[in-house]
Amino acid sequence: MLKSYHPEFLTATILNWKHLLNDEFKQVLINTMRWLVTQKRCRIYGFVIMPNHIHLLWKIEDGFDRANVQGAFLSFSAHEFKKKLGKLQLQEYKVDLVDRAFQFWQRDCVVKECWSETFLEQKLEYIHNNPLQPHWNLADLPEKYFWSSASFYENVDSSFDFVTHYKE
């Protein structure tokens, strides 16, 4: 059965809100998003990678299953995290589960379908302003935070060639 999805706002959080996502691990997420887009599994309209979570505005491509695409994103990035962590730090993510020895992502991602352009634009604005929040204070302007699609929209220039404008 052919599936068709609306754009979605997804939030994935590191287990126990730990600040795992340094620049090396943020690059893992960038590479994972680029791979998913290159494989034509999804379109990415916006994102921000924070120290302990990621917000994505994406659309699963027709014919793909959300669970599989989302699972590929989380699983691939988790395997890369595991390879890059030292033994001591890796122990912080050790779990006693039947299907895994380590867990990096909290189990249930938050997914909200964007039924209207207004809602989608609100979520995109939220994503881009997230690093400016007082409790983060990671940048003074959205486009100055590197790990975000804000520069794509503000400057129509970005290091992130996998991002598609949401009006396309």
VEXSE-755876 format. One line per field, with one value per residue (C-alpha): chain; residue in three letters; residue number from 1; x negated, y negated, z. Coordinates in steps of 0.5 Angstrom, whole numbers. Layout:
// residues N
miza: A / ...
nukol: Ala / ...
nuke: NUM / ...
xx: X / ...
yy: Y / ...
zz: Z / ...
//
This chain:
// residues 168
miza: A / A / A / A / A / A / A / A / A / A / A / A / A / A / A / A / A / A / A / A / A / A / A / A / A / A / A / A / A / A / A / A / A / A / A / A / A / A / A / A / A / A / A / A / A / A / A / A / A / A / A / A / A / A / A / A / A / A / A / A / A / A / A / A / A / A / A / A / A / A / A / A / A / A / A / A / A / A / A / A / A / A / A / A / A / A / A / A / A / A / A / A / A / A / A / A / A / A / A / A / A / A / A / A / A / A / A / A / A / A / A / A / A / A / A / A / A / A / A / A / A / A / A / A / A / A / A / A / A / A / A / A / A / A / A / A / A / A / A / A / A / A / A / A / A / A / A / A / A / A / A / A / A / A / A / A / A / A / A / A / A / A / A / A / A / A / A / A
nukol: Met / Leu / Lys / Ser / Tyr / His / Pro / Glu / Phe / Leu / Thr / Ala / Thr / Ile / Leu / Asn / Trp / Lys / His / Leu / Leu / Asn / Asp / Glu / Phe / Lys / Gln / Val / Leu / Ile / Asn / Thr / Met / Arg / Trp / Leu / Val / Thr / Gln / Lys / Arg / Cys / Arg / Ile / Tyr / Gly / Phe / Val / Ile / Met / Pro / Asn / His / Ile / His / Leu / Leu / Trp / Lys / Ile / Glu / Asp / Gly / Phe / Asp / Arg / Ala / Asn / Val / Gln / Gly / Ala / Phe / Leu / Ser / Phe / Ser / Ala / His / Glu / Phe / Lys / Lys / Lys / Leu / Gly / Lys / Leu / Gln / Leu / Gln / Glu / Tyr / Lys / Val / Asp / Leu / Val / Asp / Arg / Ala / Phe / Gln / Phe / Trp / Gln / Arg / Asp / Cys / Val / Val / Lys / Glu / Cys / Trp / Ser / Glu / Thr / Phe / Leu / Glu / Gln / Lys / Leu / Glu / Tyr / Ile / His / Asn / Asn / Pro / Leu / Gln / Pro / His / Trp / Asn / Leu / Ala / Asp / Leu / Pro / Glu / Lys / Tyr / Phe / Trp / Ser / Ser / Ala / Ser / Phe / Tyr / Glu / Asn / Val / Asp / Ser / Ser / Phe / Asp / Phe / Val / Thr / His / Tyr / Lys / Glu
nuke: 1 / 2 / 3 / 4 / 5 / 6 / 7 / 8 / 9 / 10 / 11 / 12 / 13 / 14 / 15 / 16 / 17 / 18 / 19 / 20 / 21 / 22 / 23 / 24 / 25 / 26 / 27 / 28 / 29 / 30 / 31 / 32 / 33 / 34 / 35 / 36 / 37 / 38 / 39 / 40 / 41 / 42 / 43 / 44 / 45 / 46 / 47 / 48 / 49 / 50 / 51 / 52 / 53 / 54 / 55 / 56 / 57 / 58 / 59 / 60 / 61 / 62 / 63 / 64 / 65 / 66 / 67 / 68 / 69 / 70 / 71 / 72 / 73 / 74 / 75 / 76 / 77 / 78 / 79 / 80 / 81 / 82 / 83 / 84 / 85 / 86 / 87 / 88 / 89 / 90 / 91 / 92 / 93 / 94 / 95 / 96 / 97 / 98 / 99 / 100 / 101 / 102 / 103 / 104 / 105 / 106 / 107 / 108 / 109 / 110 / 111 / 112 / 113 / 114 / 115 / 116 / 117 / 118 / 119 / 120 / 121 / 122 / 123 / 124 / 125 / 126 / 127 / 128 / 129 / 130 / 131 / 132 / 133 / 134 / 135 / 136 / 137 / 138 / 139 / 140 / 141 / 142 / 143 / 144 / 145 / 146 / 147 / 148 / 149 / 150 / 151 / 152 / 153 / 154 / 155 / 156 / 157 / 158 / 159 / 160 / 161 / 162 / 163 / 164 / 165 / 166 / 167 / 168
xx: 0 / -3 / -3 / -3 / -5 / -4 / -10 / -12 / -15 / -19 / -23 / -28 / -32 / -38 / -36 / -35 / -37 / -44 / -48 / -51 / -51 / -58 / -60 / -63 / -56 / -52 / -56 / -54 / -46 / -48 / -51 / -45 / -40 / -44 / -44 / -36 / -35 / -40 / -37 / -30 / -27 / -25 / -25 / -28 / -25 / -28 / -32 / -36 / -41 / -42 / -46 / -41 / -36 / -34 / -28 / -27 / -21 / -21 / -17 / -17 / -17 / -11 / -12 / -16 / -14 / -15 / -17 / -22 / -25 / -25 / -28 / -34 / -35 / -36 / -39 / -44 / -46 / -46 / -51 / -56 / -55 / -57 / -63 / -66 / -65 / -70 / -69 / -68 / -63 / -59 / -57 / -53 / -48 / -48 / -42 / -39 / -34 / -33 / -34 / -40 / -46 / -46 / -41 / -42 / -35 / -29 / -24 / -18 / -20 / -15 / -12 / -6 / -4 / -4 / 3 / 3 / -3 / -1 / -3 / -9 / -12 / -11 / -15 / -20 / -21 / -21 / -26 / -31 / -30 / -31 / -39 / -37 / -33 / -36 / -37 / -41 / -44 / -48 / -47 / -45 / -41 / -38 / -43 / -49 / -48 / -51 / -47 / -41 / -37 / -36 / -42 / -39 / -33 / -36 / -42 / -39 / -46 / -48 / -53 / -47 / -45 / -40 / -35 / -29 / -25 / -18 / -15 / -18
yy: 0 / -7 / -12 / -19 / -24 / -31 / -35 / -33 / -36 / -31 / -32 / -27 / -27 / -24 / -19 / -23 / -29 / -28 / -33 / -28 / -32 / -36 / -38 / -31 / -28 / -34 / -32 / -25 / -27 / -32 / -26 / -22 / -27 / -28 / -20 / -20 / -25 / -23 / -16 / -20 / -17 / -24 / -32 / -36 / -43 / -45 / -43 / -45 / -40 / -42 / -39 / -34 / -34 / -35 / -38 / -36 / -39 / -34 / -30 / -22 / -21 / -17 / -10 / -10 / -8 / -13 / -8 / -6 / -12 / -15 / -8 / -9 / -16 / -14 / -7 / -9 / -15 / -11 / -6 / -12 / -15 / -8 / -8 / -14 / -14 / -12 / -6 / -10 / -15 / -9 / -6 / -12 / -9 / -2 / 1 / 8 / 9 / 15 / 12 / 7 / 6 / -1 / -7 / -14 / -16 / -16 / -11 / -16 / -22 / -27 / -28 / -33 / -33 / -40 / -40 / -48 / -52 / -57 / -51 / -49 / -56 / -57 / -50 / -53 / -59 / -55 / -51 / -57 / -61 / -55 / -56 / -64 / -61 / -64 / -57 / -56 / -62 / -59 / -65 / -72 / -71 / -64 / -65 / -65 / -58 / -53 / -47 / -50 / -51 / -58 / -61 / -57 / -61 / -68 / -68 / -63 / -60 / -54 / -48 / -44 / -42 / -37 / -42 / -44 / -50 / -48 / -52 / -48
zz: 0 / -2 / 4 / 4 / 9 / 11 / 13 / 20 / 26 / 30 / 36 / 38 / 45 / 48 / 54 / 60 / 57 / 57 / 53 / 48 / 42 / 41 / 35 / 33 / 34 / 31 / 25 / 25 / 25 / 19 / 15 / 17 / 15 / 8 / 7 / 8 / 3 / -2 / -1 / -3 / 4 / 6 / 5 / 10 / 11 / 17 / 23 / 29 / 33 / 40 / 46 / 48 / 42 / 35 / 32 / 25 / 20 / 15 / 10 / 9 / 2 / -1 / -1 / 5 / 12 / 18 / 23 / 18 / 16 / 23 / 25 / 20 / 23 / 30 / 29 / 24 / 29 / 35 / 32 / 30 / 37 / 40 / 35 / 37 / 45 / 50 / 54 / 60 / 57 / 53 / 60 / 61 / 56 / 58 / 59 / 60 / 54 / 50 / 44 / 46 / 50 / 50 / 48 / 46 / 44 / 49 / 46 / 44 / 39 / 39 / 32 / 30 / 23 / 20 / 17 / 15 / 12 / 18 / 23 / 19 / 19 / 27 / 28 / 23 / 27 / 34 / 31 / 29 / 35 / 40 / 40 / 43 / 49 / 55 / 58 / 52 / 50 / 44 / 39 / 38 / 32 / 29 / 23 / 27 / 30 / 25 / 27 / 24 / 18 / 19 / 15 / 9 / 10 / 12 / 7 / 2 / 3 / 7 / 9 / 9 / 1 / 3 / 6 / 1 / 2 / 5 / -1 / -6
//
